[in-house]
Amino acid sequence: NGHINVVQTLLSIDPEIVDDRDDQGNTAFLIAVELDYINIAKLLVQYHTNIYVLDDRHKSALYKAVNGDPLMVSYLLSLELPLNIPSIEGLTPLMIPVNESK
C-alpha cells in the first residue's frame, strides 16, 4: 500500500521534503511510480512535486513506469509527461521493450 498515511503526515509537517532525493537521485515521486503506488504518486502531485524530475541515470517517471501497472502509465500520460527524454543509455520510454523487467 506504500503507507500513504505516513507520507501524508510527513508532507503535512514539512511540505518542502516533497522533492528530496536519495543517493541515486530518486524523489519520492519516482519511487512511488516505479513501485506502482498510484495513490502516493497522486498525493505527491497534490503537494506540487516536480513531475518532470529525472534520476541520476536520466530516467523519467514515465521511463520507470512503462513496464509496470498500465493505470500508472495512463495517469502519467494524463499529466502530459514528455515521451522523448532519453536515459543515459539513450533509451526513451517508447523504446523500452515491453518484456524488459524493471
C-alpha positions as CSV (number, residue, x, y, z in Angstrom):
1,N,0.0,0.0,0.0
2,G,3.0,2.3,0.3
3,H,2.0,3.7,3.7
4,I,0.1,6.7,2.3
5,N,-0.9,7.8,5.8
6,V,2.8,8.1,6.8
7,V,3.6,10.0,3.6
8,Q,0.6,12.4,4.2
9,T,1.7,13.0,7.7
10,L,5.3,13.8,6.8
11,L,4.2,16.1,4.0
12,S,1.7,17.9,6.2
13,I,4.5,18.5,8.7
14,D,7.1,19.6,6.1
15,P,5.9,20.0,2.6
16,E,9.4,21.1,1.5
17,I,10.6,17.5,1.6
18,V,8.4,16.6,-1.4
19,D,11.4,16.7,-3.8
20,D,14.2,15.4,-1.6
21,R,16.4,12.8,-3.3
22,D,18.1,9.6,-2.3
23,D,21.6,8.6,-3.2
24,Q,20.5,7.6,-6.8
25,G,18.7,10.9,-7.4
26,N,15.2,9.4,-6.9
27,T,12.5,11.5,-5.4
28,A,9.5,10.0,-3.6
29,F,7.5,10.6,-6.8
30,L,9.9,8.5,-8.9
31,I,9.9,5.7,-6.2
32,A,6.1,5.7,-6.0
33,V,5.8,5.5,-9.7
34,E,8.4,2.7,-10.0
35,L,6.6,0.7,-7.3
36,D,3.2,1.3,-8.8
37,Y,1.9,3.2,-5.7
38,I,-0.5,5.4,-7.7
39,N,-2.3,6.9,-4.7
40,I,1.0,8.1,-3.3
41,A,2.1,9.5,-6.7
42,K,-1.2,11.4,-6.9
43,L,-0.7,12.7,-3.3
44,L,2.8,13.9,-4.2
45,V,1.4,15.7,-7.3
46,Q,-1.1,17.4,-4.9
47,Y,1.9,18.7,-3.0
48,H,3.4,20.1,-6.2
49,T,6.2,17.5,-6.6
50,N,8.3,18.1,-9.7
51,I,6.8,15.6,-12.1
52,Y,9.5,16.3,-14.7
53,V,12.3,15.1,-12.4
54,L,15.0,12.7,-13.7
55,D,17.1,10.4,-11.6
56,D,20.9,10.2,-11.8
57,R,20.6,7.8,-14.8
58,H,18.4,10.4,-16.5
59,K,15.3,8.2,-16.1
60,S,11.9,10.0,-16.0
61,A,8.8,8.8,-14.2
62,L,7.3,7.6,-17.4
63,Y,10.5,5.6,-18.1
64,K,10.3,4.0,-14.7
65,A,6.5,3.2,-15.2
66,V,6.5,1.8,-18.7
67,N,6.7,-1.9,-17.7
68,G,4.5,-1.5,-14.6
69,D,0.8,-1.0,-14.0
70,P,-1.0,0.3,-17.0
71,L,-3.0,2.5,-14.7
72,M,0.1,4.3,-13.6
73,V,1.2,4.8,-17.2
74,S,-2.2,6.2,-18.0
75,Y,-2.0,8.5,-15.1
76,L,1.4,9.8,-16.0
77,L,0.3,10.3,-19.6
78,S,-2.7,12.3,-18.3
79,L,-0.1,14.7,-16.8
80,E,1.3,15.2,-20.3
81,L,4.8,14.0,-19.4
82,P,7.2,14.0,-22.4
83,L,7.8,10.7,-24.2
84,N,11.1,11.5,-25.8
85,I,13.5,12.1,-22.9
86,P,16.4,9.5,-23.2
87,S,18.1,7.9,-20.3
88,I,21.9,7.8,-20.1
89,E,21.6,4.6,-22.1
90,G,19.9,6.5,-24.9
91,L,16.5,4.9,-24.4
92,T,13.2,6.7,-24.3
93,P,10.1,5.3,-22.6
94,L,8.8,4.3,-26.1
95,M,12.0,2.3,-26.8
96,I,12.0,0.1,-23.8
97,P,11.0,-3.5,-24.7
98,V,7.6,-4.4,-23.3
99,N,9.1,-7.7,-21.9
100,E,12.0,-5.9,-20.1
101,S,11.7,-6.3,-16.4
102,K,12.0,-3.4,-14.0
